[in-house]
Amino acid sequence: MPKLELRVPRQIHAKPGDAILCHYQLAHAAAVNTSDFDRIGIYFRIWLRDLEAYRWQRLTNIWDGWRMRCPTIRPTP
């Protein structure tokens, strides 16, 4: 695997009802839930039809095989 330069971690603060969608290869960690509200996580993956034939290529380039159509995303303050 290639060596990655990771940025300084940034904690995401969500409100009840918020949803956070991310790529499964996003660097991440857990944090303690100190609120009175339960935190629920749902995990799923979208499978590309030719994943078996191109597995290593897909694992080393997270956007390989995807057509990107997304609006400009503005970072939260």
C-alpha positions as CSV (number, residue, x, y, z in Angstrom):
1,M,0.0,0.0,0.0
2,P,1.2,3.5,-0.7
3,K,2.3,5.7,2.3
4,L,-0.2,8.4,3.0
5,E,0.4,11.8,4.5
6,L,-2.6,12.4,6.9
7,R,-3.8,15.8,7.9
8,V,-4.4,16.9,11.5
9,P,-7.6,15.0,12.7
10,R,-10.8,17.0,12.9
11,Q,-13.8,15.9,15.0
12,I,-17.2,16.1,13.4
13,H,-19.9,17.4,15.7
14,A,-23.4,16.3,14.5
15,K,-26.8,17.1,15.9
16,P,-29.6,14.5,16.4
17,G,-31.0,13.6,13.0
18,D,-27.8,14.5,11.1
19,A,-26.3,11.9,8.7
20,I,-22.7,11.7,7.7
21,L,-21.8,9.8,4.6
22,C,-18.2,9.0,3.8
23,H,-16.0,6.7,1.8
24,Y,-15.1,3.5,3.6
25,Q,-11.4,4.2,3.2
26,L,-11.6,7.5,5.0
27,A,-9.2,7.6,7.9
28,H,-11.4,7.6,11.0
29,A,-11.5,6.9,14.7
30,A,-14.1,6.6,17.5
31,A,-15.0,9.2,20.2
32,V,-16.9,8.7,23.4
33,N,-20.6,9.7,23.3
34,T,-21.1,11.9,26.4
35,S,-24.6,13.1,25.4
36,D,-27.9,11.7,26.6
37,F,-28.8,10.6,23.1
38,D,-27.9,7.2,21.6
39,R,-25.6,7.3,18.6
40,I,-26.6,4.9,15.8
41,G,-24.2,3.8,13.0
42,I,-25.3,2.1,9.8
43,Y,-22.7,0.5,7.6
44,F,-23.1,-0.4,4.0
45,R,-21.0,-0.7,0.8
46,I,-21.8,-0.1,-2.8
47,W,-20.3,-2.9,-4.9
48,L,-18.9,-2.3,-8.4
49,R,-19.7,-5.1,-10.9
50,D,-16.1,-5.6,-11.9
51,L,-14.6,-5.4,-8.4
52,E,-13.1,-8.9,-8.5
53,A,-11.2,-8.2,-11.7
54,Y,-9.8,-4.9,-10.5
55,R,-9.7,-5.3,-6.7
56,W,-6.1,-4.0,-6.1
57,Q,-6.6,-1.1,-8.5
58,R,-9.9,-0.2,-6.7
59,L,-8.3,-0.5,-3.3
60,T,-5.4,1.8,-4.2
61,N,-7.4,4.5,-6.0
62,I,-10.7,5.1,-4.1
63,W,-12.3,6.9,-7.0
64,D,-11.4,4.4,-9.7
65,G,-14.5,3.1,-11.4
66,W,-16.8,5.9,-10.2
67,R,-18.2,8.7,-12.3
68,M,-18.2,11.9,-10.2
69,R,-21.3,14.1,-10.3
70,C,-21.5,16.2,-7.2
71,P,-22.1,19.8,-6.4
72,T,-19.4,22.0,-4.8
73,I,-19.2,21.0,-1.1
74,R,-18.5,23.8,1.2
75,P,-16.7,23.0,4.5
76,T,-18.6,23.7,7.7
77,P,-17.3,26.5,9.8
